[in-house]
Amino acid sequence: MNYDLYQRAIIRNMQQIEYATIVEPYFVETLEKIIGESVVIETIRGNLQGILADVKPDHVVVKSYDGDTEFYLRIQQIVHVMPI
């Protein structure tokens, strides 16, 4: 078997992969205003309470009150957020 021809065949059949994510700019902008505050976040799997540490276009970071644990939540999984 000619390995060079095999490699060319594989490369020829490769397609470019594109990634997409849903961005909710108003929700992200609102969350950015409460960074550092205590929040209760309801997700599709339950509630999480802690301090909102960071906000990115696709996820948020919530720290536990003792500061030992960080939780990374996808924004698509959030039902609602309540500052406390």
C-alpha positions in Angstrom: 0.0 0.0 0.0 1.3 3.4 -0.9 1.1 5.4 2.3 1.5 8.8 0.5 -1.6 8.2 -1.7 -3.6 7.1 1.4 -2.7 10.3 3.2 -3.7 12.4 0.2 -7.0 10.7 0.1 -7.7 11.4 3.7 -6.7 15.0 3.4 -8.8 15.5 0.3 -11.9 14.2 2.2 -11.5 16.4 5.3 -13.9 19.2 5.7 -13.6 22.4 7.8 -15.4 22.1 11.2 -17.3 25.2 12.3 -18.4 25.7 15.9 -21.4 27.8 16.9 -22.8 29.0 20.2 -25.9 31.0 21.1 -25.0 34.4 22.6 -27.6 36.3 24.6 -25.9 39.8 24.8 -28.5 41.5 27.0 -28.5 38.6 29.5 -24.6 38.6 29.6 -24.6 42.4 30.0 -27.0 42.2 32.9 -25.0 39.5 34.6 -21.8 41.5 34.3 -23.4 44.2 36.4 -23.8 41.9 39.4 -20.3 40.3 39.4 -19.1 39.9 42.9 -22.7 39.7 44.4 -24.4 36.7 46.0 -26.8 34.9 43.6 -29.1 32.0 43.3 -29.0 30.5 39.9 -31.7 28.1 38.8 -30.6 25.7 36.1 -32.4 22.9 34.3 -30.9 20.5 36.9 -31.4 22.5 40.1 -30.4 25.5 42.1 -26.9 26.8 42.8 -26.1 29.5 45.3 -22.8 31.4 45.6 -20.9 34.5 44.5 -20.9 35.4 40.8 -17.2 35.5 40.0 -17.1 35.9 36.2 -19.3 36.1 33.1 -18.3 35.1 29.6 -20.4 35.0 26.5 -21.1 31.2 26.9 -20.7 30.5 30.6 -20.6 32.0 34.1 -18.4 31.2 37.1 -19.9 30.9 40.6 -17.7 30.5 43.6 -18.9 28.8 46.8 -19.2 31.0 49.8 -16.1 29.4 51.4 -14.2 30.1 48.2 -12.9 26.6 47.8 -15.1 25.5 44.9 -15.8 27.1 41.5 -18.7 26.1 39.3 -18.8 26.7 35.6 -22.3 27.0 34.2 -23.3 27.2 30.6 -25.6 30.1 30.0 -27.8 27.9 27.9 -28.5 25.8 31.0 -29.6 28.8 33.1 -33.3 29.3 33.7 -33.1 32.4 35.8 -30.7 34.3 38.2 -31.7 36.1 41.4 -29.3 38.3 43.3 -29.6 38.0 47.0 
